């Protein structure tokens, strides 16, 4: 009697059909969930692999563009070196030509146009002053030619040395090209979280705009809250994808021409030229001094030549004094323009 009372009535017990139906429903739900998960995983894999391939192409394009801009910048630097050297060479060449013409005039006064050749000789004191100043002008011009030639040749040699040794075009090496290139199979080496990352639900791996701002002046002092140009995006605030972090670490850690100098510092090629300029700028300065003294002496000799020639041969005393006065004014103007500094 007790055993029969523990068995539920027949109408209360679930039938076999209902049990099978419930089991099939559970299996169907599990299959649907699995299929949905597989579909989501496949979609995430395809989506992330497409992003990876797209980023890989952009990475190499960015690398090529950066090197192209760097080569153009290097060509500008090389042009600066050529222009600086050409400035010294052309300037000293003009001084050599001018000094040669002045020496020819001095020789003409010594030979065919010397005093006393076509008439009576002037007094000895006029002859002595004229000959002395004419010889001084000739000597200063000859020394100017020597110094200017040395300065010009040395500047040209320094330009060639810098262009062939220091200021070179940063052509990327094969190792750098291989580092910038990505194979499609390398996507399999990424982390599982990046391979199956769900878009819009997890971090998209793009660095923040504030984090990607570069320090324009190239200095190592970075404002609070900003990232240095050589540092990868912070993982705490913006957990980038592994290939994005690798791009920052490989490409942006090493600049093409890292200097670490403040913004107002002269570019490196200017400092290199300033260093080699110390070997020839003295010759250029003294060449300019010599041509200045040469012209002063030549003008002085012309004044004495006018006094001797016009007074003795032409007997035009006021003309001789006027000629000497005009030449003295010319000397004063040269001193004013070259020696006396401007005030105000």
GIGITA-V501382 format. One record per helix or strand. SS is the DSSP state (@ for helix, = for strand). FROM is the first residue (numbers start at 1). TO is the last residue. If there is no record, write none. Layout:
# GIGITA-V501382
ss=[SS,SS]
from=[FROM,FROM]
to=[TO,TO]
This chain:
# GIGITA-V501382
ss=[@,@,@,@,@,@,@,@,@,@,@]
from=[2,10,16,124,174,184,192,242,268,281,317]
to=[6,12,110,165,180,189,195,252,277,314,338]
